[in-house]
Amino acid sequence: MTHKLVIQILVEESVRRANLLAEHGISVFVEFGGHQILFDTGQIMALNWNAPKLGVDLKAIDAVVLSHGHYDHTGGLLDLLKQRGDVPVFGHPDIFLRRFHVTENASRDVGIPWNRESLEALGAQFHLNQHVTEIFPNVFITGEIPRENDFETIEEGFQIQNEGRFVHDEIWDDQALVLKTQRGLVVIFGCGHSGVANTLTAVGKFFGTKKVYAILGGFHLVNAPERRIQKTIEALREFPFQIISPMHCTGFRATAEIYKSFPEKFRDWHVGDVWSPI
């Protein structure tokens, strides 16, 4: 049976269409197998502005998936719930950790800006799990991604508080959304803190195949050293994908390298772009 697939970018760093907003963050609308899923919610403003202008009815969303607990992926959830009311929200148990980005001169809060109680009061039904979960037929979230290589590490600036002091945050809640289509797997990243290679390796092991049809989303290579970018390119060559669209936190240098390495497979997608291959 063929399942219609629609993927539309609701929030992202850039926009090339009139009357839409760009915002640091990401939110992707997915329609697949008769279900409507919102993967991440952006920061706060862009989701509720862009969705109705793009013909996406947030009140009809069947589930929300949070890739991890950073503000630019979770901030729009409160206003979404004010419209939608009761809705399942899937994520990892760590999404509510107090999180910070720390430099020599300052620290700033980068965690989810809402507490669990306020979100549940508006109808969020949290399903928090560390493992691979099939939320609808052929729709999966990866759970924790094993860190199997030495080049995909979490930046030292990401910190959590433990007994009053900052300690490194390994961002174990980072996960991807995977759609099992007849053309192959579609893997959607939020930030990819776990690493593109680690994530695709985990997906390949779970599904027993490297047949990935499309890879899109944030790959968090914006501050990556050249070695990590090149190792990521090498890892991508191991997966016979047809489409790749780096967004959000991938960064210009890494995006350029991905384009140079896979020019025929590269797609430059931003706010408002829609893809419906099936």
C-alpha positions as CSV (number, residue, x, y, z in Angstrom):
1,M,0.0,0.0,0.0
2,T,1.3,3.4,-0.9
3,H,1.3,6.0,1.8
4,K,1.2,9.7,0.8
5,L,4.2,11.6,2.1
6,V,4.3,15.4,2.5
7,I,7.1,17.2,4.3
8,Q,6.9,21.0,4.7
9,I,9.4,23.3,6.4
10,L,7.5,25.6,8.9
11,V,10.4,27.1,10.8
12,E,14.0,27.5,9.7
13,E,16.8,30.1,9.6
14,S,15.9,31.5,6.2
15,V,12.9,32.3,4.0
16,R,12.6,33.2,0.3
17,R,8.9,33.8,0.1
18,A,6.8,36.8,1.0
19,N,4.8,37.1,4.3
20,L,6.6,34.3,6.1
21,L,9.0,34.5,9.1
22,A,12.5,33.0,9.5
23,E,13.7,32.1,12.9
24,H,16.7,30.4,14.5
25,G,15.3,26.9,15.0
26,I,13.4,24.3,13.1
27,S,9.9,22.8,12.8
28,V,8.9,20.3,10.1
29,F,5.4,19.3,9.3
30,V,5.0,15.6,8.2
31,E,2.0,13.9,6.7
32,F,2.5,10.2,6.3
33,G,0.3,7.2,6.5
34,G,-2.8,9.3,7.2
35,H,-1.2,11.0,10.2
36,Q,0.0,14.6,10.7
37,I,3.1,15.0,12.8
38,L,4.9,18.1,13.9
39,F,8.6,17.5,14.4
40,D,9.9,20.3,16.7
41,T,8.3,23.7,17.2
42,G,10.9,26.4,16.6
43,Q,11.5,29.1,19.1
44,I,8.2,30.9,19.6
45,M,6.9,33.2,16.9
46,A,7.4,31.7,13.5
47,L,5.4,28.5,13.9
48,N,2.1,30.1,14.6
49,W,2.7,32.8,12.0
50,N,3.8,30.5,9.2
51,A,1.6,27.5,9.6
52,P,-1.8,29.0,8.6
53,K,-0.2,30.9,5.7
54,L,1.2,27.6,4.4
55,G,-2.1,25.8,4.8
56,V,-1.1,23.7,7.8
57,D,-3.9,23.4,10.5
58,L,-2.1,23.0,13.8
59,K,-5.3,22.1,15.4
60,A,-5.3,18.9,13.3
61,I,-1.8,17.7,14.4
62,D,-1.9,14.1,15.6
63,A,1.4,14.2,17.5
64,V,4.3,16.4,18.3
65,V,7.9,15.0,18.4
66,L,10.6,16.9,20.2
67,S,14.1,16.1,18.9
68,H,15.7,17.4,22.2
69,G,15.2,20.0,24.9
70,H,16.7,23.2,23.5
71,Y,14.7,26.4,23.2
72,D,14.9,26.7,19.4
73,H,13.2,23.3,19.0
74,T,10.6,23.5,21.9
75,G,9.7,27.2,22.4
76,G,6.7,27.1,20.1
77,L,5.1,24.3,22.0
78,L,3.2,26.4,24.4
79,D,1.3,28.5,21.8
80,L,0.7,25.3,19.8
81,L,-1.0,23.7,22.8
82,K,-3.2,26.8,23.2
83,Q,-4.6,26.1,19.8
84,R,-4.5,22.3,19.7
85,G,-5.2,21.3,23.3
86,D,-4.8,17.6,24.1
87,V,-2.0,16.1,22.0
88,P,0.6,13.4,22.4
89,V,4.1,14.8,22.7
90,F,7.0,12.4,22.2
91,G,10.5,12.9,23.5
92,H,13.3,11.8,25.7
93,P,13.1,12.0,29.6
94,D,16.0,14.6,29.5
95,I,14.1,17.2,27.6
96,F,13.3,19.2,30.8
97,L,16.9,19.4,32.0
98,R,18.1,23.0,32.9
99,R,20.5,23.7,30.0
100,F,23.1,26.4,29.4
101,H,25.6,27.5,26.8
102,V,28.7,28.7,28.7
103,T,31.6,30.8,27.4
104,E,34.5,32.5,29.2
105,N,32.4,35.6,29.5
106,A,28.8,34.6,30.0
107,S,26.3,31.8,30.3
108,R,22.8,31.7,28.8
109,D,19.8,29.5,29.3
110,V,19.2,27.4,26.2
111,G,16.8,24.8,27.6
112,I,13.1,24.4,27.0
113,P,11.5,27.7,28.1
114,W,8.4,26.1,29.7
115,N,8.0,23.8,32.6
116,R,6.3,20.5,32.3
117,E,3.3,21.4,34.5
118,S,2.4,24.4,32.4
119,L,2.5,22.4,29.2
120,E,0.5,19.5,30.7
121,A,-2.1,22.0,31.9
122,L,-2.7,23.0,28.3
123,G,-3.1,19.4,27.2
124,A,0.4,18.0,26.5
125,Q,0.4,14.3,27.0
126,F,4.1,13.5,27.4
127,H,5.4,10.1,26.2
128,L,9.1,10.1,27.2
129,N,11.3,7.2,26.2
130,Q,15.0,6.5,25.7
131,H,14.5,3.8,23.1
132,V,13.4,3.4,19.5
133,T,9.6,4.0,19.5
134,E,7.1,3.5,16.7
135,I,4.6,6.2,17.3
136,F,2.4,5.4,14.2
137,P,2.8,2.6,11.7
138,N,6.1,3.2,9.9
139,V,6.9,6.3,11.9
140,F,9.7,6.0,14.4
141,I,11.7,8.1,16.8
142,T,15.2,6.9,17.4
143,G,15.6,7.3,21.1
144,E,19.2,7.7,22.4
145,I,21.9,7.5,19.7
146,P,25.0,5.5,20.7
147,R,28.2,7.6,20.3
148,E,30.4,5.2,18.3
149,N,33.1,7.3,16.7
150,D,35.7,9.8,18.0
151,F,34.9,12.8,15.8
152,E,31.3,13.5,16.7
153,T,31.6,15.1,20.1
154,I,29.4,17.6,21.9
155,E,30.8,21.1,22.1
156,E,32.2,22.0,25.5
157,G,30.0,25.1,25.7
158,F,26.9,23.0,26.2
159,Q,26.5,22.5,30.0
160,I,24.0,21.5,32.6
161,Q,24.0,22.3,36.3
162,N,24.8,19.6,38.8
163,E,24.9,20.4,42.5
164,G,25.4,24.1,41.8
165,R,28.2,23.8,39.2
166,F,28.3,23.5,35.5
167,V,29.1,20.1,33.9
168,H,29.3,19.0,30.3
169,D,26.0,18.2,28.7
170,E,26.2,15.1,26.4
171,I,22.7,15.9,25.1
172,W,21.5,12.3,25.3
173,D,18.0,13.3,24.4
174,D,19.0,14.2,20.8
175,Q,17.1,12.0,18.4
176,A,15.8,11.8,14.9
177,L,12.4,11.1,13.2
178,V,12.5,8.1,10.8
179,L,9.8,7.4,8.2
180,K,9.8,3.9,6.6
181,T,8.7,4.4,3.0
182,Q,8.6,2.1,0.0
183,R,11.5,4.1,-1.5
184,G,13.7,3.8,1.6
185,L,14.1,5.5,5.0
186,V,13.5,9.2,5.4
187,V,15.6,10.5,8.3
188,I,14.7,14.0,9.7
189,F,17.2,15.6,12.1
190,G,16.4,18.3,14.6
191,C,20.0,19.4,15.5
192,G,22.0,16.2,15.0
193,H,24.0,16.8,18.2
194,S,24.6,13.0,18.4
195,G,26.2,13.3,15.0
196,V,25.0,12.5,11.5
197,A,27.2,9.4,11.2
198,N,26.3,8.1,14.6
199,T,22.6,8.7,13.9
200,L,22.6,7.0,10.5
201,T,24.7,4.1,11.8
202,A,22.1,3.6,14.6
203,V,19.2,3.8,12.1
204,G,20.9,1.4,9.8
205,K,21.5,-1.2,12.6
206,F,17.9,-0.9,13.8
207,F,16.2,-1.3,10.4
208,G,18.8,-3.7,9.0
209,T,19.4,-1.6,6.0
210,K,21.5,1.4,4.7
211,K,18.8,2.2,2.1
212,V,18.1,5.8,3.1
213,Y,16.0,7.7,0.6
214,A,16.3,11.2,2.1
215,I,18.2,13.0,4.9
216,L,17.2,16.4,6.0
217,G,17.3,18.8,8.9
218,G,19.9,20.3,11.2
219,F,23.3,18.6,11.3
220,H,25.0,20.9,13.9
221,L,28.2,21.4,12.0
222,V,28.2,25.2,12.3
223,N,31.2,25.2,14.6
224,A,32.7,21.9,13.6
225,P,36.4,21.5,12.8
226,E,37.3,20.6,9.3
227,R,38.0,17.0,10.3
228,R,34.5,16.4,11.6
229,I,33.0,17.9,8.4
230,Q,35.1,15.7,6.2
231,K,34.5,12.6,8.3
232,T,30.8,13.3,8.0
233,I,31.0,13.5,4.3
234,E,32.8,10.1,4.3
235,A,30.1,8.6,6.4
236,L,27.4,9.9,4.2
237,R,28.9,8.2,1.2
238,E,28.2,4.8,2.9
239,F,24.5,5.4,2.7
240,P,22.9,5.3,-0.9
241,F,20.6,8.2,-0.3
242,Q,18.9,10.2,-3.1
243,I,18.1,13.5,-1.3
244,I,20.0,15.6,1.2
245,S,18.9,19.0,2.6
246,P,21.1,20.4,5.4
247,M,19.3,23.2,7.4
248,H,19.2,25.1,10.6
249,C,22.5,24.6,12.5
250,T,24.5,22.9,9.8
251,G,26.4,26.1,9.0
252,F,27.7,27.6,5.8
253,R,31.0,25.7,5.6
254,A,29.5,22.3,6.1
255,T,26.5,23.0,3.8
256,A,29.0,24.1,1.0
257,E,31.0,20.9,1.5
258,I,27.8,18.7,1.3
259,Y,26.8,20.5,-1.8
260,K,30.2,20.0,-3.5
261,S,30.2,16.4,-2.5
262,F,26.6,15.6,-3.5
263,P,25.5,18.3,-6.0
264,E,22.8,16.1,-7.8
265,K,21.3,15.0,-4.5
266,F,21.4,18.4,-2.7
267,R,18.2,20.3,-2.0
268,D,18.2,23.9,-0.7
269,W,15.1,23.9,1.4
270,H,13.9,26.7,3.7
271,V,10.7,28.1,5.3
272,G,7.7,27.3,3.2
273,D,9.3,24.6,1.0
274,V,7.3,21.5,0.5
275,W,8.3,18.0,-0.7
276,S,5.9,15.3,-1.7
277,P,7.6,12.5,-3.5
278,I,5.0,9.8,-2.8
